[in-house]
Amino acid sequence: MTVSPTARLPTLAVHADGDLRATAEVVAPIGVSTTFSYAQGDIKASNYGVDQHYHYARIGTPATAKAEAVLGALTEGHAVIYGSGLTAAFSVLVEHRPRKIALGEAYFGVRNVVEQYRRLVPNVQVVGIDCAYDGVDMVWLESPVNPSGEVRDIRSYALRAHAAGAILVVDATLAPPPLSYPFRQGADVVVHSATKYLGGHSDLLAGVVVARSARVADSLREARAVLGTGSGSLETWLLLRSLRTLAVRVRQQSQTAARLVALVESYRRSAVATSCHVPSAQQLALGRHIAAVRHASLQLCAAGCSFIQAQHPDGFGAVFSVTFATSEQARFVAQRLRLHRFATSIGGVESLVDWRYGWDATSEPGLLRVSVGLEAFDDLAADWAQALRALDEHERKAGAKL
C-alpha cells in the first residue's frame, strides 16, 4: 500500500490499491481480456508490472486485485469479490460447512440461499438466532435489518457465538463503512451485496465476503477460481470506480435519511389525537394513514440499548420503512412519489421505494421500504408531502362513494 495504514477512509478509498498500479493511467483501465501473455522464460513469473502475475480471468485480474485491496482496507479485513451478494452468501456456507445455523432476521434471498444449502447438505439444522446455541456452529446476523433499517447488537451475538464455539457472520449490506465496522464488535466474517451501497449507482451486480482471517480469504479465492463465481471484468471495474466515492455518498445519504425519517415520523405523531393535542386538518392529511415508521434512529433506547450509538457513532443506514394501514395505500404512495423511483433494490444515488410484500410474503402488506439517494432533502421532503396529501384526498373520495 502506498498510503499510510493510518489514513482515513476517504483517502484509503482512493489510494489503497496504489501499490498495484502498473500503468500510467490515473484511473485504473478497464481490462476485458480473459487471458494474459506469459512472461518470457517462465510462465509463472510476474507478467503485469514488477510483481503481479495473471494468466486467466476466472482466477484473477488486475481490476479484481485492486478492488479487493480497496475493499479490504475500507472494511478492515480481507475481501473476496463474487458475482452477486447471494453468491457471496452461499460461498460462506460452502467454505465453513455449518451443521447447525442460528439465523436471525434476514433478506429473503439469504433465507433462500440457506434453504438451497440445506438441500445439498443433509441434516443441516436451522434455529432462531435467539434460541439456545447448543451445537450451533454458525450464527448469521443481519444488521441493519432489511427492510426496517433497525440495528442489532453485534457484540452481544458475537459473545454468545464464540462462547458456543460458533463463528459470527454479519450481513452489513445496509451500513457499509463509514457507518459500520462489524469486526470491531467481534464478527468473524462480513458479507455485503456490493450491488447496493458499495456499487452505489444501480449499474453493477456483485457481492463481497470480508474475512477476518487471511487464510479464510485465500481458501475462498481458491474455491472461487474452481467454481467460476467471481465478478465479471466490467462489473469489477465499476465497483472499483464506485468505491472511490463511498465515504461521501454514504455519509450524505445517511444524513438525509435521518432527516427524512424524523419528518415522516413527525407526520405520523402529529396526526394522533391526545388530551393535549387536537390534530389540524393539515396534520391529519399528512399523517393519519401512516401506521408506523421504523429506522435505527427511532429505536427505543431504554436500558440495554446503548449499543446502538456505540455501534454506529457516525450515523445510520439510509434505508427505512413506512407502513400504511393497507397494501392499497402503500402502493398508491409508492406510485405517487415522483423523486423516489418505484423499484426494488437499495443503495443507489437515486431514491427508491419498494412494496416489499410483492417480493416477500413474510413482509407486512402495507410496508414500503425506502432507500434514500443523493437528492436534496428539501426536494425529497416535498415529494413525500405531496404523495401523502394525494393519498388523503384519494381516501376521502373513496370514502364518499361508499
N, C-alpha and C positions, 0 to 999 in steps of 0.2 A: 504494500500500500504506500503510495507516495504522499499521503496526507497523514497527519498525526493521529494516532488511535484515540486521542482525547478530543478530536474535533467534534463539533456539534452536528446534529443530524442533517441540517440543510447542506453543510459542507461535505459530509460523507456521501450524501445523495449524488453530488456532482463529481466527487473525486475519489471515491472508494475503490474504483477499478483502474486507477491511474497507472499502476504497475503492469496492467495487461494491455495497454495501448501500444500497438506495434506499427501503426501507420501515422501519417502526418495529419490526418483529418482531426479537426477539433471535435466533431460529432462522430461517434462510432459509425462506421459504414454498415450498410445493410448487406449482409452476406447471404446469398441464396444457394451457394454451391453445396451439393450433398457430399462431395468428395474433395480431398486435398492432395496435392502432389507431395510425394515423399521427399525428405531431404536427401541430397546426393550422398551416396555411400552407405547410409544407414537409415533404413525405413523407420526406425524408432527414434531417431534424433529429432531435435526441435526443427520445425519447418514453418513456424509463424513467430516472427520476432526472434529474440535471442534465447528464449526459454520456454516456449509453448509448443505443444505438439497436438495436431489434429489430423485425423485421417478419414473419418466417416461421420456424417452429421448426426446419425442416430446415437452415437457415442458421446459426441461433444462438439461444440462450435465456439468460435471466439465470442459471439454475442451471448451465448449461454454462460460462458465463464465470467463475462463482465457483469451480466445481470445478477448472477448468483453471488458475486463478490459484493455488489452494492446491497443486495437484499440481506446478506449475512451481516454486513456492517450495520445496517439500519435496525435489524431485528435482534442483534446481539447473539447470533448463533451461526449455524452452518446451513445454508439454504440450498434446496434442490427443487428445480422447476419442472412442472408437469404440464400436460396439455389442457387440463381443466382442474378446478377445485375438487371435483368428485374423484378424479383420477388420483389426485394427491391424497385424498382421504383414504381411498382404497389401498394405496401404496403403504400407508402407515399400518393398516391392518395386516397386509401381507408380510411386511417386514417384522412385526412384533408377534404375529400369530397368537393373539389372545384367545383364551378358552372361556373366559367369563368377563363380560364388559359391563361396567356401570355407566349407563348412558343417561345424560340429562336432557334438558330441552335442546332440541337440535333442528336445524333446517331439514325439511322433509327429504331432500335429496341425500343428505348424510344418513338418515334413517334407512333409506332405500339401499344405500351402499352397505350398511351393516347387515341388512337382510340378505343381500347378494353374497356377502362373505359367509353368512351362516349356511347358505345353500351349498357352498363349496367346501366348507369345513364342518363336518358333522359334530353334533353335540355341543356347539357353542351356546353358552347361556348369555342372556341379556337381562340385567336388572336395572331398576331405577337408580339414579345417582345418589339418592338419599337413603337407599337401603343399606343393610349391613354389607361390609366388603369381604366377607368370608369367601375365599377362593377367587376373588376378583384380581385380575392381573392387568387390566387397563381401565382407566376412568376417562371418559370422554366428556369434556365440558365445553359448552359454547358460552362465550362472554365477550361482548354483549350478545344478548339473545335476539335472534331473528323471530318475529318481526317487531318486537316492542322496543328494542334498544336498551333494555334494562341490563344491569351488570350483575354478575355473580362473584362470590368471594373466592378467587382463585387460590389464595394462600390456604384457606381452610380446607379446600378439596385436595390440595397438594399434600398437606399434612396427613389427612386421612388415607390418601392413596399410598403414600410412602410407608406409612405405618403398617399397611396391609401387604407391602411388597409389590405394589402395582405402580405402573407409570401413569402420569397425568398428561393427556393430550388436550390442548386448548385450541378450539377454533376461534380465532380472534379476528375474523374477516371484517366485522363491523367496527373495529377500532384498531387500525394499524398504527405503527409509530407515526407521529409522536404521542399518540393518545394511550397506547397500551404496550407494555413490555412484560408478557407473561412469565418469562424466565426469572424475572426479579421476584415473582411471587411463588416460584417453585415448580413451574411447568417443566416437563421433560421434552415435549415435542409441541410445536405450534404449527397450526395449519391455517392457510389463507386461500380463499378463492381470489387469485390475482386478477381475475376478470373485474373485480369490484374496485376498491379504492386504490390498490397498487397500480392497476392499469389506468383507472380513473377517467377514461374517455369513451367507454362503451364501444370500443373498437377492437378488442382482443379477447381471446379465451385462453386462460392459463390458470395454473394453481401452483402453490409452493408449500413444501414441507420444510420447516426450520427445526433442525435437531440441536439439542444442547451439546451432543457428542459428535466430534468429527468422525469417529468410527462409524456411527449410525448413518451419517450423511454419505460416507463413502459406500456403504453397503446399499443404500437407497439408489445411488447413481449406478452401481453395477447392475441392479435389477432393472432399472430404467433402460439401460442400454440393451439388455436382453429382450425386454418386452416392447421396446419402442414406444414408451409412454411419455416421451418428452414433448416440449412445446415446439411448434414449427418456427422456422427461421424468422419470418416476418413478425409473428406474434412476440417472439422473444425480443426482437429489436424494438417493437412498440412498447413493450414492458419496460425495457431499459430507458427509453425516452421518457416514459411517464414517471419513473422513479425520481428523475431529476427534480421534479416539482412537487413531490409527495408532501413534504412538510407544509408548504404554503397552501396547497389545496386543502389538505385535511384540516388544518387549523381554521381556515376560513369557513369551511363547511360546518365544522363543529360549533363555531361561534354563532353563525347564522341559525343553525338548527336549534340551539339553546334559546335564542330569542323567539323563534317561531313557535316552539313548544310552549314557552311561557305565554305567548299571545293566545294561542288556541285554547290552552287550559284556562286562561282568564275569561274567554268567551263562555266556556262551559260553566265555570263557577258563578259568573255574573248572571247567568240565566236561572240560577237556583234561588227560589224564594226562601227567606228565613225570617225570623222575628225581627231582625234588624235591617232587612233589605227586601225591597219590592222591585223586581226587575222591570226595567223600562221596555217599551216595545222594541227598541233597537237592540237591547241586550238579549231579549228573547229570540229575535230574528237570527242573531248570530250564534247563539249557544244552546238553545233548548233541544236541539236534535243530537247534540254530542253526548254520548253516554260515558265515554272515558277517553283520556289521553294518557299514554304511557311512554316513559323515557327515563333514562338513568337520572336526569336532573330532577325528576319528580318522585323518585323512590323515597319512601318514608325512611328517615334516618333516625329511628329510635335506637335504643340500646342494641349494640351488636351490629350496627350498620355503618360504623365508622370506616370500614374497609373501602367504601365507595370512593371517597375523596382520596384516600391513600393510594388506591389502585389507579385512579385517573386524575392525577394532580393538574394535568394540562388540558382538561376538558373531556367531553363525552362524544360518543359517536354521533353521526349526523342522520341516523335512522330513528324514527319514532312511529308510533301507531295512534290512529284516531278511530274510535269505534262509535258507530251510529246504531240507532235502535233497530234498523232493518237493513237487509242487504240492498234493497232498492235505494234507500237513502245513500248508502255508501257508494254505490255505483253512479248515482246521479252526481254526487260531488266529484268523484274521480273524472267523470266525463265533462264536468263543467269547469274544472280548473284549466286555466289557459297556459300558465307557465310551468305546470307540472305535467310532463308527458304521461299519459295513461299507458304504462308499460311495466313489465316486470324488470327485475334486477335493481341494483343499488350502486352507489359509489361513483357515478359519473359526474361530469361537470354540469350536466343538466339535471334539474329536479325531476323526480319520478314519483308517481303514485300508483300503487298496485292493490287490487282487490284480491287478497290472499286466498279467500275461500275458493276462488275459481281454480286454484292450483293445489291447494292443500285442504282436504276435507276436515282436518282437525282444527283448522283456524275458525275463529268466530265469523259468522256470515256477514256481520256488519262492520268488520275491521278493514281499515285501509292502512297499508304500510307506506310511509312517506320517506323518501330519500332526498335530502336537501343538497342541491348543487351549488354552483358559484354565482347564482343570480343575486342581485341586491336584495337585502332584507325587506326594504320598503315595498319593492315590487311583489315579492312573494306574499307579504302580509296583505297587500291589496287584492291579490289573487284569491287568497282564502276568504277574505271578507265578501267579495262578490259571489263566490261559489256558495257560501253559507246563506247569504241573502236570497240567492236564487233557489236554494233548496227550501227555505222557509216559504217563499212565495208559491213554489210548486206544491208543497204540502197543504197550504191553506186553500189553494184552488181545488186540490183533490178532495179535501175535506168538505168543501162547499157543494161538491157534486153528489155527495152521499145522502 
